[in-house]
């Protein structure tokens, strides 16, 4: 007995589906490269600390307001830097997820395909 595929499923539609997935994978790779280059700047302590991080999670710049550099209170500066790094990581991750979701919205991807 021959198995029958539902109408619209056959070698040609499978090839078309594979092409769509390959195109999607290529688009995702291009988007990933763009997101890795994008820089995100955040502040902490009401603007006393400004930190810039790229999409590879590398800190590319730190700017401090002079009043935040107090040799008697390094703990406050440490806390502000930690807060800025954490905020930058959150922003980078959120941006990457949002952009990828835009690209893949409405597509049901099998696990491990991409």
Secondary structure, DSSP 8 states (H G I E B T S, - for coil): ------TT-SHHHHHHHHHHHHHHHHHHHHHHHHHHH-EEEEEETTTTEEEEEETTS-EEEEEE-GGG--TT-HHHHHHHHHHHHHHHHHHHHHHHHHHHHHHHTT----TT--
